[in-house]
């Protein structure tokens, strides 16, 4: 597709809603993206299919009157601990040196944040991030410092490399070529980002990942960066990102979506506008995926990606289902 026709398609799909490719947001739950929820009606929304079991754990917290902050932490711990999920926590694909390095961040309704990046040997970076948030006056700790911090706070060191992830790495290694750019596009972009609104109308968010599979050792993506991989403003809404972190960082993706919501856009419109910004920043050429989930303080949700394939899980009214997100580029 030429750059001009790609731009026209984006504009057209913005107008038409990319007909034919969409499962209407929230339709199976009897909600629409534009419907306002009552404050005492909790919601959890998260990225990808492992968002469903994550939402189940979050819902347990929310439905018993717990906080959005506890809900998102408990929620994302589920894929973090699942060895079958190769893009988050234990079982995540390693980097090019066959080392599993994890990134995570968390943010509460009062604007406090905690983040860790480039952490090895701990299954639940989200809980280390929460400790950073609650027990230090720092926002982000990385690498060996974060590992030492985790050890001192009683987290147990484990080997995160599963046989499945190691054999994925071996296959990747076997087919490496001079053309390899260390960024396999289709293999691993399933970070979990989760947003929750609790019965008191408080918002929180969490994001956790093993990052791009086979990345350069030391590479950190958007996921642990507050404002890129995730952002919460309790007066406006919360947003989390997934996909090619470098592209999300360049537009401060999650912060951008929140700011667009502050200007009056719906969560869905704001996700679309931010994705269009990413396309523009890349000169109209995007051969990668980025997806956003967004939740307004009134309980309205949005979810959208650059290209087909992004799914999100929505838990509301005791129901928890997976939906296909709208996308902007064919
Ligand atoms: C990163 N955004 O490290 C992450 C990767 C990912 O779904 O897969 N997100 O760039």
Boltz pocket constraint, residues with backbone or C-beta under 6 A from the ligand:
constraints:
  - pocket:
      binder: B
      contacts: [[A, 87], [A, 188], [A, 189], [A, 190], [A, 191], [A, 192], [A, 209], [A, 210], [A, 211], [A, 212], [A, 220], [A, 221], [A, 222], [A, 223], [A, 241], [A, 242], [A, 243], [A, 244], [A, 245], [A, 246]]
      max_distance: 6.0
